[in-house]
Amino acid sequence: MTLQVRQIRKEFITRSGSLPVLCGIDLDLDSDKSLVIMGQSGCGKSTFLHVLGGLDKPSSGKILLDGLDPLAMNETDLAHYRNQKVGFVFQDHHLLPQCTVLENVLLPSLLGAAPKVEVIQLAKDLLARVGLENRMDHMPSELSGGERQRAAVARALIMRPRLLLADEPTGNLDKRNADNIMRLLLKLHEEEKNILIVVTHSLELVKLFPRVMTMDDGILTQAVSSN
């Protein structure tokens, strides 16, 4: 499986004219590869992740994930693509407060039908893998910040996505929890053999990744080794 990105551009129309945010990005990643993207606030990192995940459409360009072109899909097919092929981990956990931890993890599997027995078991297995086997019946308000983010990681993996996107997933955590979450993401990525792309400001966390790139004024550049 491969991710191919070709000349992705994104512009926003403002009162003063066109505002370029992504300026012709090219990228290739194979299955089981990880990438971290650094950059100042407002440089286009989050916009790029949103475009990759089908949450936003570019002004032009092409994206292929294992031969599938999400930019050519209608809204129904695109929703199915996001549900089946892409997992998201955001800075805020976005857990539903009225649902238990297990129910939150199962939410992506509820599209169109109740979760099957094997999906429920997978959710329990994922929660065990992120260290929440004793928190499955708890509500989000009963968890620490680090535990909520671990639950969000489990939820992102419930559909076994081929592309896992994490947008500042440790931004609201202290240093110890941030390090634990990033190491957990990398560990699960290695086990699942998916493609992992992470956006972060943390220079310490960047050191955990074999491939680092920098977003600067909408241009993805400066591929370097963190080792």
Accessible surface in RSA format (square Angstrom, percent):
REM  Atomic radii and reference values for relative SASA: ProtOr
REM  Chains: A
REM  Algorithm: Lee & Richards
REM  Probe-radius: 1.40
REM  Slices: 20
REM RES _ NUM      All-atoms   Total-Side   Main-Chain    Non-polar    All polar
REM                ABS   REL    ABS   REL    ABS   REL    ABS   REL    ABS   REL
RES MET A   1    55.21  28.6  11.38   7.5  43.84 104.4  13.36  11.4  41.86  55.5
RES THR A   2    55.00  39.1  54.11  54.9   0.89   2.1  38.04  51.1  16.96  25.6
RES LEU A   3     0.30   0.2   0.19   0.1   0.11   0.3   0.19   0.1   0.11   0.3
RES GLN A   4    65.85  36.8  64.87  47.4   0.98   2.3   5.47  11.6  60.39  45.8
RES VAL A   5     0.00   0.0   0.00   0.0   0.00   0.0   0.00   0.0   0.00   0.0
RES ARG A   6    95.59  40.1  94.98  48.4   0.61   1.5  50.09  68.5  45.50  27.6
RES GLN A   7    82.96  46.4  82.04  60.0   0.92   2.2  50.01 106.5  32.95  25.0
RES ILE A   8     0.00   0.0   0.00   0.0   0.00   0.0   0.00   0.0   0.00   0.0
RES ARG A   9   101.65  42.7 101.65  51.8   0.00   0.0  24.43  33.4  77.23  46.8
RES LYS A  10    24.31  11.9  24.31  14.9   0.00   0.0   0.02   0.0  24.29  25.9
RES GLU A  11    79.88  45.9  67.76  51.3  12.12  28.8   5.58  10.8  74.30  60.7
RES PHE A  12    85.19  42.6  83.00  51.4   2.19   5.7  85.19  51.6   0.00   0.0
RES ILE A  13   143.38  81.6 112.49  83.8  30.89  74.4 112.49  81.0  30.89  83.8
RES THR A  14    57.61  41.0  41.49  42.1  16.12  38.4  47.52  63.8  10.09  15.3
RES ARG A  15   256.03 107.5 211.70 107.9  44.33 105.5  92.28 126.1 163.75  99.2
RES SER A  16   115.05  97.2  71.80  95.8  43.25  99.6  56.79 120.9  58.25  81.6
RES GLY A  17    31.95  39.4   0.00   N/A  31.95  39.4  31.13  85.4   0.82   1.8
RES SER A  18    64.45  54.5  33.62  44.9  30.83  71.0  32.24  68.7  32.21  45.1
RES LEU A  19    94.21  52.5  94.05  67.3   0.16   0.4  94.21  66.2   0.00   0.0
RES PRO A  20    77.14  56.2  61.80  56.3  15.33  55.7  61.80  51.0  15.33  95.3
RES VAL A  21    24.01  15.8  18.61  16.9   5.40  13.0  23.02  20.0   0.99   2.7
RES LEU A  22     1.52   0.8   0.00   0.0   1.52   3.8   0.00   0.0   1.52   4.1
RES CYS A  23    37.83  28.6  26.34  29.4  11.49  27.0  11.48  29.1  26.35  28.4
RES GLY A  24    16.46  20.3   0.00   N/A  16.46  20.3   0.76   2.1  15.70  35.2
RES ILE A  25     2.91   1.7   0.13   0.1   2.78   6.7   2.91   2.1   0.00   0.0
RES ASP A  26    70.96  49.7  54.72  54.5  16.24  38.4  26.25  61.8  44.71  44.6
RES LEU A  27     5.67   3.2   0.70   0.5   4.97  12.5   5.59   3.9   0.08   0.2
RES ASP A  28    71.68  50.2  61.44  61.2  10.24  24.2  34.28  80.7  37.39  37.3
RES LEU A  29     6.11   3.4   3.19   2.3   2.92   7.3   5.78   4.1   0.32   0.9
RES ASP A  30    76.46  53.6  74.54  74.2   1.92   4.5  16.39  38.6  60.07  59.9
RES SER A  31    29.92  25.3  23.98  32.0   5.93  13.7  16.01  34.1  13.91  19.5
RES ASP A  32    63.51  44.5  50.09  49.9  13.42  31.7   7.82  18.4  55.69  55.5
RES LYS A  33   105.89  51.7 104.68  64.2   1.21   2.9  51.36  46.2  54.54  58.1
RES SER A  34     8.79   7.4   3.89   5.2   4.90  11.3   0.00   0.0   8.79  12.3
RES LEU A  35     0.00   0.0   0.00   0.0   0.00   0.0   0.00   0.0   0.00   0.0
RES VAL A  36     0.00   0.0   0.00   0.0   0.00   0.0   0.00   0.0   0.00   0.0
RES ILE A  37     0.00   0.0   0.00   0.0   0.00   0.0   0.00   0.0   0.00   0.0
RES MET A  38    27.82  14.4  27.82  18.4   0.00   0.0  27.82  23.7   0.00   0.0
RES GLY A  39    11.76  14.5   0.00   N/A  11.76  14.5   8.45  23.2   3.31   7.4
RES GLN A  40   147.25  82.3 145.77 106.5   1.48   3.5  54.75 116.5  92.50  70.2
RES SER A  41    94.74  80.1  67.88  90.6  26.86  61.9  46.00  98.0  48.73  68.3
RES GLY A  42    83.21 102.6   0.00   N/A  83.21 102.6  41.91 115.0  41.31  92.5
RES CYS A  43    12.55   9.5   6.06   6.8   6.49  15.3  11.49  29.1   1.06   1.1
RES GLY A  44     6.38   7.9   0.00   N/A   6.38   7.9   3.71  10.2   2.67   6.0
RES LYS A  45    11.07   5.4   9.48   5.8   1.58   3.8   1.67   1.5   9.40  10.0
RES SER A  46    45.35  38.3  42.96  57.3   2.39   5.5  24.94  53.1  20.41  28.6
RES THR A  47    25.74  18.3  23.06  23.4   2.68   6.4   2.74   3.7  23.00  34.8
RES PHE A  48     0.00   0.0   0.00   0.0   0.00   0.0   0.00   0.0   0.00   0.0
RES LEU A  49     3.39   1.9   3.39   2.4   0.00   0.0   3.39   2.4   0.00   0.0
RES HIS A  50    58.73  32.1  58.73  40.8   0.00   0.0  36.54  37.7  22.19  25.8
RES VAL A  51     0.20   0.1   0.00   0.0   0.20   0.5   0.00   0.0   0.20   0.6
RES LEU A  52     0.09   0.0   0.00   0.0   0.09   0.2   0.00   0.0   0.09   0.2
RES GLY A  53     0.00   0.0   0.00   N/A   0.00   0.0   0.00   0.0   0.00   0.0
RES GLY A  54     6.27   7.7   0.00   N/A   6.27   7.7   2.94   8.1   3.33   7.5
RES LEU A  55    84.48  47.0  49.76  35.6  34.72  87.3  52.12  36.6  32.36  87.1
RES ASP A  56    45.06  31.6  39.20  39.0   5.86  13.9  13.57  31.9  31.50  31.4
RES LYS A  57    94.48  46.1  91.85  56.4   2.63   6.3  58.34  52.5  36.14  38.5
RES PRO A  58    20.24  14.7   3.98   3.6  16.26  59.1   4.12   3.4  16.12 100.2
RES SER A  59    66.20  55.9  26.25  35.0  39.95  92.0  29.65  63.1  36.55  51.2
RES SER A  60    55.62  47.0  45.58  60.8  10.03  23.1  47.22 100.6   8.39  11.8
RES GLY A  61    36.41  44.9   0.00   N/A  36.41  44.9   9.12  25.0  27.29  61.1
RES LYS A  62   102.33  49.9 101.82  62.5   0.52   1.2  49.39  44.5  52.95  56.4
RES ILE A  63     0.14   0.1   0.14   0.1   0.00   0.0   0.14   0.1   0.00   0.0
RES LEU A  64    41.40  23.1  41.26  29.5   0.14   0.4  41.26  29.0   0.14   0.4
RES LEU A  65     0.46   0.3   0.31   0.2   0.16   0.4   0.31   0.2   0.16   0.4
RES ASP A  66    78.45  55.0  58.27  58.0  20.18  47.7   5.48  12.9  72.97  72.8
RES GLY A  67    60.43  74.5   0.00   N/A  60.43  74.5  30.64  84.1  29.79  66.7
RES LEU A  68    70.58  39.3  69.51  49.7   1.08   2.7  70.58  49.6   0.00   0.0
RES ASP A  69    39.76  27.8  32.99  32.8   6.77  16.0  14.58  34.3  25.18  25.1
RES PRO A  70     1.40   1.0   0.79   0.7   0.61   2.2   0.81   0.7   0.60   3.7
RES LEU A  71    44.96  25.0  23.14  16.6  21.83  54.9  23.82  16.7  21.14  56.9
RES ALA A  72    83.00  76.3  42.44  65.5  40.57  92.3  53.57  75.4  29.43  78.0
RES MET A  73    37.65  19.5  27.10  17.9  10.55  25.1  31.39  26.7   6.26   8.3
RES ASN A  74    92.29  63.6  78.12  75.5  14.17  34.1  43.92 105.7  48.37  46.8
RES GLU A  75   113.74  65.3 108.09  81.8   5.64  13.4  67.50 130.6  46.23  37.7
RES THR A  76   108.21  77.0  99.63 101.0   8.59  20.5  68.40  91.9  39.81  60.2
RES ASP A  77    72.37  50.7  69.33  69.0   3.04   7.2  11.45  27.0  60.92  60.8
RES LEU A  78     7.30   4.1   7.30   5.2   0.00   0.0   7.30   5.1   0.00   0.0
RES ALA A  79    38.53  35.4  34.90  53.9   3.63   8.3  35.42  49.9   3.12   8.3
RES HIS A  80   105.03  57.4 104.35  72.5   0.68   1.7  67.80  69.9  37.24  43.3
RES TYR A  81     5.39   2.5   2.24   1.3   3.15   8.2   5.14   3.9   0.25   0.3
RES ARG A  82    59.91  25.2  56.77  28.9   3.14   7.5   9.34  12.8  50.57  30.6
RES ASN A  83    26.12  18.0  15.58  15.1  10.54  25.4  12.69  30.5  13.43  13.0
RES GLN A  84    62.91  35.2  56.73  41.5   6.18  14.7   8.93  19.0  53.98  40.9
RES LYS A  85    58.96  28.8  58.96  36.2   0.00   0.0  19.43  17.5  39.53  42.1
RES VAL A  86     8.52   5.6   0.00   0.0   8.52  20.5   0.00   0.0   8.52  23.1
RES GLY A  87     3.53   4.3   0.00   N/A   3.53   4.3   3.53   9.7   0.00   0.0
RES PHE A  88    37.52  18.8  28.29  17.5   9.23  24.0  28.29  17.2   9.23  26.4
RES VAL A  89     1.40   0.9   0.08   0.1   1.33   3.2   1.01   0.9   0.39   1.1
RES PHE A  90    55.37  27.7  53.16  32.9   2.21   5.8  53.16  32.2   2.21   6.3
RES GLN A  91    74.03  41.4  68.14  49.8   5.89  14.0  14.64  31.2  59.38  45.0
RES ASP A  92    76.09  53.3  73.49  73.1   2.61   6.2  15.63  36.8  60.47  60.3
RES HIS A  93    53.44  29.2  52.09  36.2   1.35   3.5  35.59  36.7  17.85  20.8
RES HIS A  94   109.64  59.9  90.78  63.1  18.86  48.2  66.90  69.0  42.73  49.7
RES LEU A  95    10.72   6.0   0.00   0.0  10.72  26.9   0.00   0.0  10.72  28.8
RES LEU A  96    69.06  38.5  69.06  49.4   0.00   0.0  69.06  48.5   0.00   0.0
RES PRO A  97    98.68  71.9  88.55  80.7  10.13  36.8  89.21  73.7   9.47  58.9
RES GLN A  98   126.84  70.9  99.41  72.7  27.43  65.3  61.42 130.7  65.41  49.6
RES CYS A  99    20.81  15.7  20.76  23.2   0.05   0.1   0.05   0.1  20.76  22.4
RES THR A 100    28.61  20.3  28.61  29.0   0.00   0.0  25.92  34.8   2.69   4.1
RES VAL A 101     0.00   0.0   0.00   0.0   0.00   0.0   0.00   0.0   0.00   0.0
RES LEU A 102    26.27  14.6  26.27  18.8   0.00   0.0  26.27  18.4   0.00   0.0
RES GLU A 103    83.54  48.0  81.64  61.8   1.90   4.5  32.03  62.0  51.51  42.1
RES ASN A 104     0.00   0.0   0.00   0.0   0.00   0.0   0.00   0.0   0.00   0.0
RES VAL A 105     0.00   0.0   0.00   0.0   0.00   0.0   0.00   0.0   0.00   0.0
RES LEU A 106    14.84   8.3  14.84  10.6   0.00   0.0  14.84  10.4   0.00   0.0
RES LEU A 107    53.26  29.7  43.81  31.3   9.45  23.8  44.13  31.0   9.12  24.6
RES PRO A 108    36.30  26.5  26.18  23.9  10.13  36.8  35.94  29.7   0.36   2.2
RES SER A 109    17.77  15.0   3.03   4.0  14.74  34.0   5.14  10.9  12.63  17.7
RES LEU A 110    77.38  43.1  63.25  45.3  14.13  35.5  63.61  44.7  13.77  37.1
RES LEU A 111   116.58  64.9  89.21  63.8  27.37  68.8  94.39  66.3  22.19  59.7
RES GLY A 112    81.23 100.2   0.00   N/A  81.23 100.2  43.31 118.8  37.92  84.9
RES ALA A 113    67.44  62.0  52.45  80.9  14.98  34.1  65.69  92.5   1.75   4.6
RES ALA A 114    81.73  75.1  59.99  92.6  21.73  49.4  63.35  89.2  18.38  48.7
RES PRO A 115    31.94  23.3  16.67  15.2  15.27  55.5  19.04  15.7  12.90  80.2
RES LYS A 116   137.96  67.3 130.74  80.2   7.22  17.2  80.73  72.7  57.23  61.0
RES VAL A 117   122.91  80.9 120.04 108.7   2.87   6.9 120.28 104.5   2.63   7.1
RES GLU A 118   111.84  64.2 101.33  76.7  10.51  25.0  60.96 117.9  50.88  41.5
RES VAL A 119    34.59  22.8  33.95  30.7   0.64   1.5  34.59  30.1   0.00   0.0
RES ILE A 120    54.84  31.2  54.84  40.9   0.00   0.0  54.84  39.5   0.00   0.0
RES GLN A 121    91.64  51.2  90.88  66.4   0.76   1.8  38.11  81.1  53.53  40.6
RES LEU A 122    30.67  17.1  28.49  20.4   2.18   5.5  30.28  21.3   0.39   1.0
RES ALA A 123     0.00   0.0   0.00   0.0   0.00   0.0   0.00   0.0   0.00   0.0
RES LYS A 124    79.31  38.7  78.21  48.0   1.10   2.6  26.01  23.4  53.30  56.8
RES ASP A 125    61.76  43.3  59.04  58.8   2.72   6.4  16.29  38.3  45.47  45.3
RES LEU A 126     0.01   0.0   0.01   0.0   0.00   0.0   0.01   0.0   0.00   0.0
RES LEU A 127     0.00   0.0   0.00   0.0   0.00   0.0   0.00   0.0   0.00   0.0
RES ALA A 128    47.85  44.0  34.62  53.4  13.23  30.1  34.89  49.1  12.96  34.3
RES ARG A 129    82.15  34.5  57.76  29.4  24.39  58.1  45.51  62.2  36.64  22.2
RES VAL A 130     4.13   2.7   0.00   0.0   4.13   9.9   2.70   2.3   1.43   3.9
RES GLY A 131    44.59  55.0   0.00   N/A  44.59  55.0  23.52  64.5  21.08  47.2
RES LEU A 132     0.49   0.3   0.49   0.3   0.00   0.0   0.49   0.3   0.00   0.0
RES GLU A 133    88.09  50.6  72.89  55.1  15.20  36.2  29.20  56.5  58.90  48.1
RES ASN A 134   115.50  79.7  97.83  94.5  17.67  42.5  26.67  64.2  88.83  85.9
RES ARG A 135    81.59  34.3  81.59  41.6   0.00   0.0   5.52   7.5  76.07  46.1
RES MET A 136    31.69  16.4  30.15  20.0   1.54   3.7  19.12  16.3  12.58  16.7
RES ASP A 137   117.91  82.6 100.64 100.2  17.28  40.8  32.19  75.8  85.72  85.5
RES HIS A 138    59.23  32.4  57.62  40.0   1.62   4.1  34.51  35.6  24.72  28.8
RES MET A 139    59.13  30.6  59.13  39.1   0.00   0.0  48.97  41.6  10.16  13.5
RES PRO A 140     6.24   4.5   6.16   5.6   0.08   0.3   6.24   5.2   0.00   0.0
RES SER A 141    93.08  78.7  63.52  84.8  29.56  68.1  49.94 106.3  43.14  60.4
RES GLU A 142   105.93  60.8  75.68  57.3  30.25  72.0  35.92  69.5  70.00  57.2
RES LEU A 143     7.13   4.0   0.00   0.0   7.13  17.9   1.48   1.0   5.65  15.2
RES SER A 144    61.56  52.0  47.48  63.4  14.07  32.4  51.43 109.5  10.12  14.2
RES GLY A 145    36.07  44.5   0.00   N/A  36.07  44.5  22.27  61.1  13.80  30.9
RES GLY A 146     2.14   2.6   0.00   N/A   2.14   2.6   1.05   2.9   1.10   2.5
RES GLU A 147    24.16  13.9  24.16  18.3   0.00   0.0   2.27   4.4  21.89  17.9
RES ARG A 148    63.81  26.8  63.81  32.5   0.00   0.0   2.41   3.3  61.40  37.2
RES GLN A 149     5.49   3.1   5.43   4.0   0.07   0.2   3.39   7.2   2.10   1.6
RES ARG A 150    60.84  25.5  60.84  31.0   0.00   0.0  12.15  16.6  48.69  29.5
RES ALA A 151     0.00   0.0   0.00   0.0   0.00   0.0   0.00   0.0   0.00   0.0
RES ALA A 152     0.82   0.8   0.82   1.3   0.00   0.0   0.82   1.2   0.00   0.0
RES VAL A 153     0.39   0.3   0.39   0.4   0.00   0.0   0.39   0.3   0.00   0.0
RES ALA A 154     0.00   0.0   0.00   0.0   0.00   0.0   0.00   0.0   0.00   0.0
RES ARG A 155    33.21  13.9  32.23  16.4   0.97   2.3  10.68  14.6  22.53  13.7
RES ALA A 156    10.30   9.5   0.13   0.2  10.17  23.1   6.69   9.4   3.61   9.6
RES LEU A 157     0.46   0.3   0.43   0.3   0.03   0.1   0.43   0.3   0.03   0.1
RES ILE A 158     4.28   2.4   0.51   0.4   3.77   9.1   0.51   0.4   3.77  10.2
RES MET A 159    47.52  24.6  33.00  21.8  14.52  34.6  33.85  28.8  13.67  18.1
RES ARG A 160   117.45  49.3 111.64  56.9   5.81  13.8  38.64  52.8  78.82  47.8
RES PRO A 161     1.56   1.1   0.87   0.8   0.69   2.5   0.87   0.7   0.69   4.3
RES ARG A 162    60.89  25.6  60.89  31.0   0.00   0.0  27.18  37.1  33.71  20.4
RES LEU A 163     0.29   0.2   0.29   0.2   0.00   0.0   0.29   0.2   0.00   0.0
RES LEU A 164     0.10   0.1   0.10   0.1   0.00   0.0   0.10   0.1   0.00   0.0
RES LEU A 165     2.54   1.4   1.24   0.9   1.30   3.3   1.35   0.9   1.19   3.2
RES ALA A 166     0.00   0.0   0.00   0.0   0.00   0.0   0.00   0.0   0.00   0.0
RES ASP A 167    17.66  12.4  16.73  16.7   0.93   2.2   5.28  12.4  12.37  12.3
RES GLU A 168    22.03  12.7  21.97  16.6   0.07   0.2  15.92  30.8   6.12   5.0
RES PRO A 169     0.37   0.3   0.01   0.0   0.35   1.3   0.01   0.0   0.35   2.2
RES THR A 170     9.64   6.9   5.15   5.2   4.49  10.7   0.00   0.0   9.64  14.6
RES GLY A 171    44.30  54.6   0.00   N/A  44.30  54.6  16.66  45.7  27.64  61.9
RES ASN A 172    89.27  61.6  53.61  51.8  35.66  85.9  30.07  72.4  59.21  57.2
RES LEU A 173    31.91  17.8   9.86   7.1  22.05  55.4  13.40   9.4  18.51  49.8
RES ASP A 174    85.70  60.0  68.41  68.1  17.29  40.9  49.55 116.6  36.14  36.0
RES LYS A 175   156.61  76.4 141.87  87.0  14.74  35.1 105.32  94.8  51.29  54.6
RES ARG A 176   165.46  69.5 156.41  79.7   9.05  21.5  76.69 104.8  88.76  53.8
RES ASN A 177    28.35  19.6  28.27  27.3   0.08   0.2   0.06   0.1  28.29  27.3
RES ALA A 178    10.06   9.2  10.06  15.5   0.00   0.0  10.06  14.2   0.00   0.0
RES ASP A 179    41.25  28.9  41.25  41.1   0.00   0.0  11.57  27.2  29.68  29.6
RES ASN A 180    69.26  47.8  62.34  60.2   6.92  16.7  21.50  51.8  47.75  46.2
RES ILE A 181     2.68   1.5   2.63   2.0   0.05   0.1   2.68   1.9   0.00   0.0
RES MET A 182     0.00   0.0   0.00   0.0   0.00   0.0   0.00   0.0   0.00   0.0
RES ARG A 183   128.87  54.1 123.51  63.0   5.37  12.8  44.17  60.4  84.70  51.3
RES LEU A 184    20.92  11.7  17.08  12.2   3.84   9.7  20.36  14.3   0.57   1.5
RES LEU A 185     0.06   0.0   0.06   0.0   0.00   0.0   0.06   0.0   0.00   0.0
RES LEU A 186    20.71  11.5  20.71  14.8   0.00   0.0  20.71  14.5   0.00   0.0
RES LYS A 187   109.10  53.2 105.81  64.9   3.29   7.8  86.67  78.0  22.43  23.9
RES LEU A 188     0.18   0.1   0.18   0.1   0.00   0.0   0.18   0.1   0.00   0.0
RES HIS A 189     6.30   3.4   6.30   4.4   0.00   0.0   2.03   2.1   4.27   5.0
RES GLU A 190   107.19  61.5 102.06  77.2   5.13  12.2  33.52  64.8  73.68  60.2
RES GLU A 191    82.61  47.4  51.48  38.9  31.14  74.1  41.58  80.4  41.03  33.5
RES GLU A 192    18.82  10.8   7.80   5.9  11.02  26.2   4.29   8.3  14.53  11.9
RES LYS A 193   115.68  56.4 115.68  71.0   0.00   0.0  70.69  63.6  44.99  47.9
RES ASN A 194     0.17   0.1   0.17   0.2   0.00   0.0   0.00   0.0   0.17   0.2
RES ILE A 195     0.00   0.0   0.00   0.0   0.00   0.0   0.00   0.0   0.00   0.0
RES LEU A 196     0.00   0.0   0.00   0.0   0.00   0.0   0.00   0.0   0.00   0.0
RES ILE A 197     0.00   0.0   0.00   0.0   0.00   0.0   0.00   0.0   0.00   0.0
RES VAL A 198     0.00   0.0   0.00   0.0   0.00   0.0   0.00   0.0   0.00   0.0
RES VAL A 199     0.31   0.2   0.31   0.3   0.00   0.0   0.31   0.3   0.00   0.0
RES THR A 200     1.60   1.1   1.60   1.6   0.00   0.0   0.08   0.1   1.52   2.3
RES HIS A 201    90.44  49.4  75.57  52.5  14.86  38.0  65.67  67.7  24.77  28.8
RES SER A 202    37.32  31.5  27.30  36.4  10.03  23.1  27.14  57.8  10.18  14.3
RES LEU A 203   127.49  71.0 121.14  86.7   6.35  16.0 121.14  85.1   6.35  17.1
RES GLU A 204    94.38  54.2  87.97  66.6   6.41  15.3  35.23  68.1  59.15  48.3
RES LEU A 205     7.58   4.2   7.58   5.4   0.00   0.0   7.58   5.3   0.00   0.0
RES VAL A 206    14.40   9.5  14.40  13.0   0.00   0.0  14.40  12.5   0.00   0.0
RES LYS A 207   123.70  60.3 110.72  67.9  12.99  30.9  72.62  65.4  51.08  54.4
RES LEU A 208    45.14  25.1  22.73  16.3  22.41  56.3  27.21  19.1  17.93  48.3
RES PHE A 209     0.93   0.5   0.00   0.0   0.93   2.4   0.93   0.6   0.01   0.0
RES PRO A 210    77.90  56.8  65.34  59.6  12.57  45.7  66.12  54.6  11.79  73.3
RES ARG A 211    76.96  32.3  76.44  39.0   0.52   1.2  33.06  45.2  43.90  26.6
RES VAL A 212     9.01   5.9   9.01   8.2   0.00   0.0   9.01   7.8   0.00   0.0
RES MET A 213    15.00   7.8  15.00   9.9   0.00   0.0  15.00  12.8   0.00   0.0
RES THR A 214    36.96  26.3  36.96  37.5   0.00   0.0  24.71  33.2  12.25  18.5
RES MET A 215     2.40   1.2   0.00   0.0   2.40   5.7   0.00   0.0   2.40   3.2
RES ASP A 216    87.03  61.0  83.25  82.9   3.78   8.9  15.76  37.1  71.27  71.1
RES ASP A 217   115.44  80.9 100.44 100.0  15.00  35.5  33.68  79.3  81.77  81.5
RES GLY A 218     0.48   0.6   0.00   N/A   0.48   0.6   0.03   0.1   0.45   1.0
RES ILE A 219    82.45  46.9  82.03  61.1   0.42   1.0  82.45  59.4   0.00   0.0
RES LEU A 220    18.87  10.5   0.37   0.3  18.50  46.5   0.37   0.3  18.50  49.8
RES THR A 221    57.08  40.6  51.71  52.4   5.38  12.8  48.04  64.5   9.04  13.7
RES GLN A 222   121.68  68.0  99.48  72.7  22.20  52.9  35.12  74.8  86.56  65.7
RES ALA A 223    62.38  57.4  33.38  51.5  29.00  66.0  33.84  47.7  28.54  75.6
RES VAL A 224    72.15  47.5  59.66  54.0  12.49  30.1  69.70  60.6   2.45   6.6
RES SER A 225    73.36  62.0  47.91  63.9  25.44  58.6  40.44  86.1  32.92  46.1
RES SER A 226    30.85  26.1   1.94   2.6  28.91  66.6  11.81  25.2  19.03  26.7
RES ASN A 227   151.66 104.6  87.99  85.0  63.68 153.3  64.75 155.8  86.91  84.0
END  Absolute sums over single chains surface
CHAIN  1 A    10942.7       8884.3       2058.3       5849.3       5093.3
END  Absolute sums over all chains
TOTAL         10942.7       8884.3       2058.3       5849.3       5093.3
